[in-house]
Amino acid sequence: MSELSEKSGAAKTARLYRMIMPGHTCPYGLKAKDLLKRSGYEAEDHPLTTRDEVDAFKAKHDVATTPQIFIGGERIGGHDDLRRFLGKRVADPKAPSYRPVFALFSMTFLMALAASFAVYGTPLTIRAAEWFIAFSMAVLALLKLQNVESFATMFLNYDLLAKRWVRYSYIYPFAEGLAGILMIAGALIWLSVPVALFIGTVGAVSVVKAVYIDRRDIKCACVGGSSNVPLGFVSLTENLMMIAMAIWMALGAFGLLPGWAHQM
């Protein structure tokens, strides 16, 4: 076998050292093993089953974490290092991303179509459009309510009313959720419309001032206080959707939209 073939053969074998202890199996070790397999490598799995084994391995190779991957006799590093070695993208957990918002709106859109199909036999109805906005409001509120304290802290960075009255930052997710649930049911329009119109208007004005007037580069609390969603067009759209929904339901409730069936 030629030297090139030997190197090629060695390159397809990897040694993986990962924690597999009674109370903990390292998830990044599992990811690394799967990634090696999918990339055509035969992984020699070396489980570290005790704390002493883990500490001894770290001391021997002068590393701070496991898993550790070795290919061709060279230490590649951990899971992220392996991804870089294989030419794959490594996500930056702090990088701005609209993915959570796109995922949320995609799911609520499909939920609205499914609900419309279940009730009316077709996904394409006016009610589906209403449900899409109402479902979105309810799910956005749910994400905020997972950690109200964290949401409030981020919300105070830009919301004009919350800066003047801090308690509003704690009330907001409950108000958004209430309005969304009532709009899904088409009930108590006299309550859901003014709530949605108020929080949507304050929110829209706050986003416009922070982003388009003050030119601030900050994160949005729209999907909760731990997100990396930039404050901007998507955040403004969320508030404009609430305003549009409130106006639409008010017009329908007062009989200004033919065939609108919801009741006050």
Salt bridges, closest charged atoms under 4 A:
GLU3 OE2 - LYS7 NZ 3.51
ASP34 OD2 - ARG38 NE 2.68
GLU44 OE1 - HIS46 NE2 3.78
ASP45 OD2 - ARG18 NH2 2.72
ASP45 OD2 - LYS33 NZ 3.35
ASP55 OD1 - ARG51 NH1 3.82
ASP80 OD1 - HIS79 ND1 3.32
ASP81 OD1 - ARG84 NH1 3.17
GLU130 OE1 - ARG127 NH1 2.77
GLU130 OE1 - HIS262 NE2 3.03
GLU176 OE1 - LYS144 NZ 2.99
ASP214 OD2 - LYS209 NZ 2.83
GLU238 OE2 - LYS144 NZ 3.57
